[in-house]
Amino acid sequence: DDDSVVGRTSLVWGVQAIPIERIASTEAMLGVIRDRVSYAGFSGTVVVTTGIPTMERSRTNTVHVMDV
């Protein structure tokens, strides 16, 4: 949910940053991510990085690979 992080991440080759709002639970967050990625037109294997617990500001500590 930080525009400066989205901007910096978008500069990395092969990375498409899709910002989302903070979501309280990990399960709900992954559902929203799947919807946003599909809506953006991506398909296939997608790598998601996030910080958990989701409601705290922290560094990325989770990598999730999903098929869309």
mmCIF file of the N, C-alpha and C atoms, coordinates in Angstrom:
data_MODEL
# 
_entry.id   MODEL 
# 
loop_
_atom_site.group_PDB 
_atom_site.id 
_atom_site.type_symbol 
_atom_site.label_atom_id 
_atom_site.label_alt_id 
_atom_site.label_comp_id 
_atom_site.label_asym_id 
_atom_site.label_entity_id 
_atom_site.label_seq_id 
_atom_site.pdbx_PDB_ins_code 
_atom_site.Cartn_x 
_atom_site.Cartn_y 
_atom_site.Cartn_z 
_atom_site.occupancy 
_atom_site.B_iso_or_equiv 
_atom_site.pdbx_formal_charge 
_atom_site.auth_seq_id 
_atom_site.auth_comp_id 
_atom_site.auth_asym_id 
_atom_site.auth_atom_id 
_atom_site.pdbx_PDB_model_num 
ATOM 1   N N  . ASP A 1 1  ? 0.817  -1.205  0.000   1.00 0.00 ? 1  ASP A N  1 
ATOM 2   C CA . ASP A 1 1  ? 0.000  0.000   0.000   1.00 0.00 ? 1  ASP A CA 1 
ATOM 3   C C  . ASP A 1 1  ? 0.857  1.263   0.000   1.00 0.00 ? 1  ASP A C  1 
ATOM 4   N N  . ASP A 1 2  ? 2.137  1.134   -0.303  1.00 0.00 ? 2  ASP A N  1 
ATOM 5   C CA . ASP A 1 2  ? 3.061  2.270   -0.314  1.00 0.00 ? 2  ASP A CA 1 
ATOM 6   C C  . ASP A 1 2  ? 3.463  2.582   -1.757  1.00 0.00 ? 2  ASP A C  1 
ATOM 7   N N  . ASP A 1 3  ? 3.059  3.743   -2.251  1.00 0.00 ? 3  ASP A N  1 
ATOM 8   C CA . ASP A 1 3  ? 3.323  4.106   -3.650  1.00 0.00 ? 3  ASP A CA 1 
ATOM 9   C C  . ASP A 1 3  ? 4.804  4.138   -3.992  1.00 0.00 ? 3  ASP A C  1 
ATOM 10  N N  . SER A 1 4  ? 5.656  4.520   -3.040  1.00 0.00 ? 4  SER A N  1 
ATOM 11  C CA . SER A 1 4  ? 7.088  4.566   -3.341  1.00 0.00 ? 4  SER A CA 1 
ATOM 12  C C  . SER A 1 4  ? 7.654  3.154   -3.549  1.00 0.00 ? 4  SER A C  1 
ATOM 13  N N  . VAL A 1 5  ? 7.144  2.194   -2.807  1.00 0.00 ? 5  VAL A N  1 
ATOM 14  C CA . VAL A 1 5  ? 7.587  0.798   -2.980  1.00 0.00 ? 5  VAL A CA 1 
ATOM 15  C C  . VAL A 1 5  ? 7.089  0.260   -4.317  1.00 0.00 ? 5  VAL A C  1 
ATOM 16  N N  . VAL A 1 6  ? 5.863  0.569   -4.674  1.00 0.00 ? 6  VAL A N  1 
ATOM 17  C CA . VAL A 1 6  ? 5.314  0.145   -5.963  1.00 0.00 ? 6  VAL A CA 1 
ATOM 18  C C  . VAL A 1 6  ? 6.152  0.720   -7.097  1.00 0.00 ? 6  VAL A C  1 
ATOM 19  N N  . GLY A 1 7  ? 6.517  1.986   -6.991  1.00 0.00 ? 7  GLY A N  1 
ATOM 20  C CA . GLY A 1 7  ? 7.321  2.626   -8.020  1.00 0.00 ? 7  GLY A CA 1 
ATOM 21  C C  . GLY A 1 7  ? 8.699  1.997   -8.153  1.00 0.00 ? 7  GLY A C  1 
ATOM 22  N N  . ARG A 1 8  ? 9.367  1.759   -7.035  1.00 0.00 ? 8  ARG A N  1 
ATOM 23  C CA . ARG A 1 8  ? 10.704 1.144   -7.079  1.00 0.00 ? 8  ARG A CA 1 
ATOM 24  C C  . ARG A 1 8  ? 10.631 -0.285  -7.597  1.00 0.00 ? 8  ARG A C  1 
ATOM 25  N N  . THR A 1 9  ? 9.644  -1.033  -7.172  1.00 0.00 ? 9  THR A N  1 
ATOM 26  C CA . THR A 1 9  ? 9.506  -2.421  -7.604  1.00 0.00 ? 9  THR A CA 1 
ATOM 27  C C  . THR A 1 9  ? 9.238  -2.499  -9.099  1.00 0.00 ? 9  THR A C  1 
ATOM 28  N N  . SER A 1 10 ? 8.483  -1.564  -9.617  1.00 0.00 ? 10 SER A N  1 
ATOM 29  C CA . SER A 1 10 ? 8.142  -1.557  -11.041 1.00 0.00 ? 10 SER A CA 1 
ATOM 30  C C  . SER A 1 10 ? 9.364  -1.329  -11.932 1.00 0.00 ? 10 SER A C  1 
ATOM 31  N N  . LEU A 1 11 ? 10.466 -0.852  -11.364 1.00 0.00 ? 11 LEU A N  1 
ATOM 32  C CA . LEU A 1 11 ? 11.682 -0.619  -12.127 1.00 0.00 ? 11 LEU A CA 1 
ATOM 33  C C  . LEU A 1 11 ? 12.489 -1.907  -12.363 1.00 0.00 ? 11 LEU A C  1 
ATOM 34  N N  . VAL A 1 12 ? 12.125 -2.972  -11.677 1.00 0.00 ? 12 VAL A N  1 
ATOM 35  C CA . VAL A 1 12 ? 12.846 -4.235  -11.809 1.00 0.00 ? 12 VAL A CA 1 
ATOM 36  C C  . VAL A 1 12 ? 12.327 -4.978  -13.039 1.00 0.00 ? 12 VAL A C  1 
ATOM 37  N N  . TRP A 1 13 ? 13.244 -5.436  -13.875 1.00 0.00 ? 13 TRP A N  1 
ATOM 38  C CA . TRP A 1 13 ? 12.876 -6.125  -15.108 1.00 0.00 ? 13 TRP A CA 1 
ATOM 39  C C  . TRP A 1 13 ? 12.040 -7.367  -14.781 1.00 0.00 ? 13 TRP A C  1 
ATOM 40  N N  . GLY A 1 14 ? 10.920 -7.515  -15.485 1.00 0.00 ? 14 GLY A N  1 
ATOM 41  C CA . GLY A 1 14 ? 10.068 -8.686  -15.327 1.00 0.00 ? 14 GLY A CA 1 
ATOM 42  C C  . GLY A 1 14 ? 9.091  -8.609  -14.165 1.00 0.00 ? 14 GLY A C  1 
ATOM 43  N N  . VAL A 1 15 ? 9.088  -7.493  -13.460 1.00 0.00 ? 15 VAL A N  1 
ATOM 44  C CA . VAL A 1 15 ? 8.212  -7.345  -12.298 1.00 0.00 ? 15 VAL A CA 1 
ATOM 45  C C  . VAL A 1 15 ? 7.086  -6.384  -12.635 1.00 0.00 ? 15 VAL A C  1 
ATOM 46  N N  . GLN A 1 16 ? 5.875  -6.768  -12.310 1.00 0.00 ? 16 GLN A N  1 
ATOM 47  C CA . GLN A 1 16 ? 4.713  -5.889  -12.437 1.00 0.00 ? 16 GLN A CA 1 
ATOM 48  C C  . GLN A 1 16 ? 4.125  -5.732  -11.044 1.00 0.00 ? 16 GLN A C  1 
ATOM 49  N N  . ALA A 1 17 ? 4.248  -4.561  -10.484 1.00 0.00 ? 17 ALA A N  1 
ATOM 50  C CA . ALA A 1 17 ? 3.717  -4.310  -9.146  1.00 0.00 ? 17 ALA A CA 1 
ATOM 51  C C  . ALA A 1 17 ? 2.234  -3.994  -9.234  1.00 0.00 ? 17 ALA A C  1 
ATOM 52  N N  . ILE A 1 18 ? 1.455  -4.648  -8.406  1.00 0.00 ? 18 ILE A N  1 
ATOM 53  C CA . ILE A 1 18 ? 0.014  -4.386  -8.327  1.00 0.00 ? 18 ILE A CA 1 
ATOM 54  C C  . ILE A 1 18 ? -0.292 -4.054  -6.872  1.00 0.00 ? 18 ILE A C  1 
ATOM 55  N N  . PRO A 1 19 ? -0.522 -2.787  -6.574  1.00 0.00 ? 19 PRO A N  1 
ATOM 56  C CA . PRO A 1 19 ? -0.761 -2.407  -5.175  1.00 0.00 ? 19 PRO A CA 1 
ATOM 57  C C  . PRO A 1 19 ? -2.133 -2.870  -4.693  1.00 0.00 ? 19 PRO A C  1 
ATOM 58  N N  . ILE A 1 20 ? -2.195 -3.252  -3.434  1.00 0.00 ? 20 ILE A N  1 
ATOM 59  C CA . ILE A 1 20 ? -3.469 -3.582  -2.783  1.00 0.00 ? 20 ILE A CA 1 
ATOM 60  C C  . ILE A 1 20 ? -3.499 -2.900  -1.424  1.00 0.00 ? 20 ILE A C  1 
ATOM 61  N N  . GLU A 1 21 ? -4.688 -2.737  -0.910  1.00 0.00 ? 21 GLU A N  1 
ATOM 62  C CA . GLU A 1 21 ? -4.852 -2.157  0.406   1.00 0.00 ? 21 GLU A CA 1 
ATOM 63  C C  . GLU A 1 21 ? -4.463 -3.193  1.464   1.00 0.00 ? 21 GLU A C  1 
ATOM 64  N N  . ARG A 1 22 ? -4.271 -2.740  2.680   1.00 0.00 ? 22 ARG A N  1 
ATOM 65  C CA . ARG A 1 22 ? -3.955 -3.680  3.763   1.00 0.00 ? 22 ARG A CA 1 
ATOM 66  C C  . ARG A 1 22 ? -5.179 -4.533  4.060   1.00 0.00 ? 22 ARG A C  1 
ATOM 67  N N  . ILE A 1 23 ? -4.934 -5.810  4.260   1.00 0.00 ? 23 ILE A N  1 
ATOM 68  C CA . ILE A 1 23 ? -6.009 -6.763  4.532   1.00 0.00 ? 23 ILE A CA 1 
ATOM 69  C C  . ILE A 1 23 ? -5.631 -7.543  5.785   1.00 0.00 ? 23 ILE A C  1 
ATOM 70  N N  . ALA A 1 24 ? -6.602 -7.764  6.663   1.00 0.00 ? 24 ALA A N  1 
ATOM 71  C CA . ALA A 1 24 ? -6.323 -8.317  7.982   1.00 0.00 ? 24 ALA A CA 1 
ATOM 72  C C  . ALA A 1 24 ? -5.819 -9.762  7.974   1.00 0.00 ? 24 ALA A C  1 
ATOM 73  N N  . SER A 1 25 ? -6.372 -10.618 7.140   1.00 0.00 ? 25 SER A N  1 
ATOM 74  C CA . SER A 1 25 ? -5.980 -12.029 7.209   1.00 0.00 ? 25 SER A CA 1 
ATOM 75  C C  . SER A 1 25 ? -5.221 -12.459 5.957   1.00 0.00 ? 25 SER A C  1 
ATOM 76  N N  . THR A 1 26 ? -4.329 -13.408 6.141   1.00 0.00 ? 26 THR A N  1 
ATOM 77  C CA . THR A 1 26 ? -3.531 -13.920 5.031   1.00 0.00 ? 26 THR A CA 1 
ATOM 78  C C  . THR A 1 26 ? -4.417 -14.572 3.974   1.00 0.00 ? 26 THR A C  1 
ATOM 79  N N  . GLU A 1 27 ? -5.403 -15.355 4.387   1.00 0.00 ? 27 GLU A N  1 
ATOM 80  C CA . GLU A 1 27 ? -6.282 -16.036 3.444   1.00 0.00 ? 27 GLU A CA 1 
ATOM 81  C C  . GLU A 1 27 ? -7.060 -15.037 2.585   1.00 0.00 ? 27 GLU A C  1 
ATOM 82  N N  . ALA A 1 28 ? -7.596 -14.007 3.220   1.00 0.00 ? 28 ALA A N  1 
ATOM 83  C CA . ALA A 1 28 ? -8.338 -12.981 2.482   1.00 0.00 ? 28 ALA A CA 1 
ATOM 84  C C  . ALA A 1 28 ? -7.400 -12.237 1.537   1.00 0.00 ? 28 ALA A C  1 
ATOM 85  N N  . MET A 1 29 ? -6.188 -11.961 1.987   1.00 0.00 ? 29 MET A N  1 
ATOM 86  C CA . MET A 1 29 ? -5.216 -11.243 1.167   1.00 0.00 ? 29 MET A CA 1 
ATOM 87  C C  . MET A 1 29 ? -4.899 -12.030 -0.103  1.00 0.00 ? 29 MET A C  1 
ATOM 88  N N  . LEU A 1 30 ? -4.674 -13.331 0.015   1.00 0.00 ? 30 LEU A N  1 
ATOM 89  C CA . LEU A 1 30 ? -4.341 -14.139 -1.152  1.00 0.00 ? 30 LEU A CA 1 
ATOM 90  C C  . LEU A 1 30 ? -5.508 -14.194 -2.134  1.00 0.00 ? 30 LEU A C  1 
ATOM 91  N N  . GLY A 1 31 ? -6.740 -14.201 -1.633  1.00 0.00 ? 31 GLY A N  1 
ATOM 92  C CA . GLY A 1 31 ? -7.911 -14.162 -2.512  1.00 0.00 ? 31 GLY A CA 1 
ATOM 93  C C  . GLY A 1 31 ? -7.992 -12.850 -3.285  1.00 0.00 ? 31 GLY A C  1 
ATOM 94  N N  . VAL A 1 32 ? -7.738 -11.738 -2.608  1.00 0.00 ? 32 VAL A N  1 
ATOM 95  C CA . VAL A 1 32 ? -7.756 -10.432 -3.270  1.00 0.00 ? 32 VAL A CA 1 
ATOM 96  C C  . VAL A 1 32 ? -6.639 -10.359 -4.310  1.00 0.00 ? 32 VAL A C  1 
ATOM 97  N N  . ILE A 1 33 ? -5.471 -10.871 -3.963  1.00 0.00 ? 33 ILE A N  1 
ATOM 98  C CA . ILE A 1 33 ? -4.347 -10.862 -4.903  1.00 0.00 ? 33 ILE A CA 1 
ATOM 99  C C  . ILE A 1 33 ? -4.692 -11.657 -6.150  1.00 0.00 ? 33 ILE A C  1 
ATOM 100 N N  . ARG A 1 34 ? -5.270 -12.844 -5.977  1.00 0.00 ? 34 ARG A N  1 
ATOM 101 C CA . ARG A 1 34 ? -5.656 -13.667 -7.130  1.00 0.00 ? 34 ARG A CA 1 
ATOM 102 C C  . ARG A 1 34 ? -6.628 -12.899 -8.030  1.00 0.00 ? 34 ARG A C  1 
ATOM 103 N N  . ASP A 1 35 ? -7.600 -12.214 -7.437  1.00 0.00 ? 35 ASP A N  1 
ATOM 104 C CA . ASP A 1 35 ? -8.567 -11.440 -8.214  1.00 0.00 ? 35 ASP A CA 1 
ATOM 105 C C  . ASP A 1 35 ? -7.896 -10.289 -8.963  1.00 0.00 ? 35 ASP A C  1 
ATOM 106 N N  . ARG A 1 36 ? -7.019 -9.566  -8.290  1.00 0.00 ? 36 ARG A N  1 
ATOM 107 C CA . ARG A 1 36 ? -6.344 -8.419  -8.915  1.00 0.00 ? 36 ARG A CA 1 
ATOM 108 C C  . ARG A 1 36 ? -5.423 -8.854  -10.050 1.00 0.00 ? 36 ARG A C  1 
ATOM 109 N N  . VAL A 1 37 ? -4.717 -9.955  -9.849  1.00 0.00 ? 37 VAL A N  1 
ATOM 110 C CA . VAL A 1 37 ? -3.807 -10.458 -10.881 1.00 0.00 ? 37 VAL A CA 1 
ATOM 111 C C  . VAL A 1 37 ? -4.596 -10.910 -12.103 1.00 0.00 ? 37 VAL A C  1 
ATOM 112 N N  . SER A 1 38 ? -5.700 -11.601 -11.886 1.00 0.00 ? 38 SER A N  1 
ATOM 113 C CA . SER A 1 38 ? -6.557 -12.029 -13.000 1.00 0.00 ? 38 SER A CA 1 
ATOM 114 C C  . SER A 1 38 ? -7.131 -10.828 -13.732 1.00 0.00 ? 38 SER A C  1 
ATOM 115 N N  . TYR A 1 39 ? -7.602 -9.828  -12.970 1.00 0.00 ? 39 TYR A N  1 
ATOM 116 C CA . TYR A 1 39 ? -8.178 -8.629  -13.566 1.00 0.00 ? 39 TYR A CA 1 
ATOM 117 C C  . TYR A 1 39 ? -7.147 -7.863  -14.403 1.00 0.00 ? 39 TYR A C  1 
ATOM 118 N N  . ALA A 1 40 ? -5.879 -7.915  -13.984 1.00 0.00 ? 40 ALA A N  1 
ATOM 119 C CA . ALA A 1 40 ? -4.807 -7.225  -14.714 1.00 0.00 ? 40 ALA A CA 1 
ATOM 120 C C  . ALA A 1 40 ? -4.417 -7.976  -15.988 1.00 0.00 ? 40 ALA A C  1 
ATOM 121 N N  . GLY A 1 41 ? -4.979 -9.170  -16.179 1.00 0.00 ? 41 GLY A N  1 
ATOM 122 C CA . GLY A 1 41 ? -4.740 -9.903  -17.412 1.00 0.00 ? 41 GLY A CA 1 
ATOM 123 C C  . GLY A 1 41 ? -3.607 -10.899 -17.364 1.00 0.00 ? 41 GLY A C  1 
ATOM 124 N N  . PHE A 1 42 ? -3.081 -11.174 -16.184 1.00 0.00 ? 42 PHE A N  1 
ATOM 125 C CA . PHE A 1 42 ? -2.000 -12.142 -16.068 1.00 0.00 ? 42 PHE A CA 1 
ATOM 126 C C  . PHE A 1 42 ? -2.565 -13.546 -15.978 1.00 0.00 ? 42 PHE A C  1 
ATOM 127 N N  . SER A 1 43 ? -1.816 -14.494 -16.482 1.00 0.00 ? 43 SER A N  1 
ATOM 128 C CA . SER A 1 43 ? -2.181 -15.899 -16.321 1.00 0.00 ? 43 SER A CA 1 
ATOM 129 C C  . SER A 1 43 ? -0.898 -16.707 -16.215 1.00 0.00 ? 43 SER A C  1 
ATOM 130 N N  . GLY A 1 44 ? -1.018 -17.909 -15.687 1.00 0.00 ? 44 GLY A N  1 
ATOM 131 C CA . GLY A 1 44 ? 0.159  -18.750 -15.502 1.00 0.00 ? 44 GLY A CA 1 
ATOM 132 C C  . GLY A 1 44 ? 0.648  -18.654 -14.076 1.00 0.00 ? 44 GLY A C  1 
ATOM 133 N N  . THR A 1 45 ? 1.944  -18.804 -13.886 1.00 0.00 ? 45 THR A N  1 
ATOM 134 C CA . THR A 1 45 ? 2.540  -18.784 -12.557 1.00 0.00 ? 45 THR A CA 1 
ATOM 135 C C  . THR A 1 45 ? 2.887  -17.360 -12.152 1.00 0.00 ? 45 THR A C  1 
ATOM 136 N N  . VAL A 1 46 ? 2.453  -16.984 -10.958 1.00 0.00 ? 46 VAL A N  1 
ATOM 137 C CA . VAL A 1 46 ? 2.679  -15.648 -10.435 1.00 0.00 ? 46 VAL A CA 1 
ATOM 138 C C  . VAL A 1 46 ? 3.354  -15.779 -9.078  1.00 0.00 ? 46 VAL A C  1 
ATOM 139 N N  . VAL A 1 47 ? 4.374  -14.972 -8.842  1.00 0.00 ? 47 VAL A N  1 
ATOM 140 C CA . VAL A 1 47 ? 5.059  -14.967 -7.555  1.00 0.00 ? 47 VAL A CA 1 
ATOM 141 C C  . VAL A 1 47 ? 4.623  -13.727 -6.786  1.00 0.00 ? 47 VAL A C  1 
ATOM 142 N N  . VAL A 1 48 ? 4.167  -13.941 -5.569  1.00 0.00 ? 48 VAL A N  1 
ATOM 143 C CA . VAL A 1 48 ? 3.671  -12.861 -4.724  1.00 0.00 ? 48 VAL A CA 1 
ATOM 144 C C  . VAL A 1 48 ? 4.595  -12.734 -3.522  1.00 0.00 ? 48 VAL A C  1 
ATOM 145 N N  . THR A 1 49 ? 5.026  -11.520 -3.218  1.00 0.00 ? 49 THR A N  1 
ATOM 146 C CA . THR A 1 49 ? 5.803  -11.290 -2.000  1.00 0.00 ? 49 THR A CA 1 
ATOM 147 C C  . THR A 1 49 ? 4.996  -10.387 -1.087  1.00 0.00 ? 49 THR A C  1 
ATOM 148 N N  . THR A 1 50 ? 5.067  -10.665 0.195   1.00 0.00 ? 50 THR A N  1 
ATOM 149 C CA . THR A 1 50 ? 4.308  -9.879  1.152   1.00 0.00 ? 50 THR A CA 1 
ATOM 150 C C  . THR A 1 50 ? 4.943  -9.983  2.530   1.00 0.00 ? 50 THR A C  1 
ATOM 151 N N  . GLY A 1 51 ? 4.508  -9.112  3.405   1.00 0.00 ? 51 GLY A N  1 
ATOM 152 C CA . GLY A 1 51 ? 4.926  -9.171  4.798   1.00 0.00 ? 51 GLY A CA 1 
ATOM 153 C C  . GLY A 1 51 ? 3.788  -9.696  5.648   1.00 0.00 ? 51 GLY A C  1 
ATOM 154 N N  . ILE A 1 52 ? 4.097  -10.630 6.504   1.00 0.00 ? 52 ILE A N  1 
ATOM 155 C CA . ILE A 1 52 ? 3.089  -11.177 7.406   1.00 0.00 ? 52 ILE A CA 1 
ATOM 156 C C  . ILE A 1 52 ? 3.643  -11.053 8.821   1.00 0.00 ? 52 ILE A C  1 
ATOM 157 N N  . PRO A 1 53 ? 2.903  -10.549 9.799   1.00 0.00 ? 53 PRO A N  1 
ATOM 158 C CA . PRO A 1 53 ? 1.472  -10.282 9.772   1.00 0.00 ? 53 PRO A CA 1 
ATOM 159 C C  . PRO A 1 53 ? 1.117  -9.110  8.857   1.00 0.00 ? 53 PRO A C  1 
ATOM 160 N N  . THR A 1 54 ? -0.037 -9.213  8.246   1.00 0.00 ? 54 THR A N  1 
ATOM 161 C CA . THR A 1 54 ? -0.415 -8.298  7.174   1.00 0.00 ? 54 THR A CA 1 
ATOM 162 C C  . THR A 1 54 ? -0.725 -6.877  7.634   1.00 0.00 ? 54 THR A C  1 
ATOM 163 N N  . MET A 1 55 ? -1.124 -6.678  8.845   1.00 0.00 ? 55 MET A N  1 
ATOM 164 C CA . MET A 1 55 ? -1.520 -5.345  9.293   1.00 0.00 ? 55 MET A CA 1 
ATOM 165 C C  . MET A 1 55 ? -0.354 -4.551  9.876   1.00 0.00 ? 55 MET A C  1 
ATOM 166 N N  . GLU A 1 56 ? 0.842  -5.112  9.891   1.00 0.00 ? 56 GLU A N  1 
ATOM 167 C CA . GLU A 1 56 ? 2.010  -4.405  10.404  1.00 0.00 ? 56 GLU A CA 1 
ATOM 168 C C  . GLU A 1 56 ? 2.935  -4.018  9.267   1.00 0.00 ? 56 GLU A C  1 
ATOM 169 N N  . ARG A 1 57 ? 3.625  -2.923  9.401   1.00 0.00 ? 57 ARG A N  1 
ATOM 170 C CA . ARG A 1 57 ? 4.648  -2.534  8.420   1.00 0.00 ? 57 ARG A CA 1 
ATOM 171 C C  . ARG A 1 57 ? 5.896  -3.340  8.737   1.00 0.00 ? 57 ARG A C  1 
ATOM 172 N N  . SER A 1 58 ? 6.332  -4.114  7.779   1.00 0.00 ? 58 SER A N  1 
ATOM 173 C CA . SER A 1 58 ? 7.546  -4.897  7.968   1.00 0.00 ? 58 SER A CA 1 
ATOM 174 C C  . SER A 1 58 ? 8.132  -5.222  6.607   1.00 0.00 ? 58 SER A C  1 
ATOM 175 N N  . ARG A 1 59 ? 9.280  -5.834  6.614   1.00 0.00 ? 59 ARG A N  1 
ATOM 176 C CA . ARG A 1 59 ? 9.899  -6.251  5.368   1.00 0.00 ? 59 ARG A CA 1 
ATOM 177 C C  . ARG A 1 59 ? 9.187  -7.481  4.827   1.00 0.00 ? 59 ARG A C  1 
ATOM 178 N N  . THR A 1 60 ? 9.438  -7.766  3.549   1.00 0.00 ? 60 THR A N  1 
ATOM 179 C CA . THR A 1 60 ? 8.877  -8.971  2.956   1.00 0.00 ? 60 THR A CA 1 
ATOM 180 C C  . THR A 1 60 ? 9.447  -10.182 3.665   1.00 0.00 ? 60 THR A C  1 
ATOM 181 N N  . ASN A 1 61 ? 8.581  -11.048 4.139   1.00 0.00 ? 61 ASN A N  1 
ATOM 182 C CA . ASN A 1 61 ? 9.040  -12.265 4.787   1.00 0.00 ? 61 ASN A CA 1 
ATOM 183 C C  . ASN A 1 61 ? 8.301  -13.494 4.282   1.00 0.00 ? 61 ASN A C  1 
ATOM 184 N N  . THR A 1 62 ? 7.491  -13.300 3.251   1.00 0.00 ? 62 THR A N  1 
ATOM 185 C CA . THR A 1 62 ? 6.712  -14.400 2.701   1.00 0.00 ? 62 THR A CA 1 
ATOM 186 C C  . THR A 1 62 ? 6.735  -14.327 1.177   1.00 0.00 ? 62 THR A C  1 
ATOM 187 N N  . VAL A 1 63 ? 6.953  -15.473 0.560   1.00 0.00 ? 63 VAL A N  1 
ATOM 188 C CA . VAL A 1 63 ? 6.858  -15.587 -0.888  1.00 0.00 ? 63 VAL A CA 1 
ATOM 189 C C  . VAL A 1 63 ? 5.823  -16.652 -1.175  1.00 0.00 ? 63 VAL A C  1 
ATOM 190 N N  . HIS A 1 64 ? 4.837  -16.327 -1.994  1.00 0.00 ? 64 HIS A N  1 
ATOM 191 C CA . HIS A 1 64 ? 3.770  -17.271 -2.337  1.00 0.00 ? 64 HIS A CA 1 
ATOM 192 C C  . HIS A 1 64 ? 3.733  -17.424 -3.857  1.00 0.00 ? 64 HIS A C  1 
ATOM 193 N N  . VAL A 1 65 ? 3.754  -18.650 -4.341  1.00 0.00 ? 65 VAL A N  1 
ATOM 194 C CA . VAL A 1 65 ? 3.678  -18.918 -5.775  1.00 0.00 ? 65 VAL A CA 1 
ATOM 195 C C  . VAL A 1 65 ? 2.292  -19.460 -6.049  1.00 0.00 ? 65 VAL A C  1 
ATOM 196 N N  . MET A 1 66 ? 1.569  -18.828 -6.992  1.00 0.00 ? 66 MET A N  1 
ATOM 197 C CA . MET A 1 66 ? 0.215  -19.281 -7.311  1.00 0.00 ? 66 MET A CA 1 
ATOM 198 C C  . MET A 1 66 ? 0.038  -19.392 -8.813  1.00 0.00 ? 66 MET A C  1 
ATOM 199 N N  . ASP A 1 67 ? -0.797 -20.303 -9.209  1.00 0.00 ? 67 ASP A N  1 
ATOM 200 C CA . ASP A 1 67 ? -1.183 -20.436 -10.616 1.00 0.00 ? 67 ASP A CA 1 
ATOM 201 C C  . ASP A 1 67 ? -2.500 -19.719 -10.813 1.00 0.00 ? 67 ASP A C  1 
ATOM 202 N N  . VAL A 1 68 ? -2.530 -18.835 -11.799 1.00 0.00 ? 68 VAL A N  1 
ATOM 203 C CA . VAL A 1 68 ? -3.732 -18.035 -12.061 1.00 0.00 ? 68 VAL A CA 1 
ATOM 204 C C  . VAL A 1 68 ? -4.328 -18.485 -13.382 1.00 0.00 ? 68 VAL A C  1 
# 
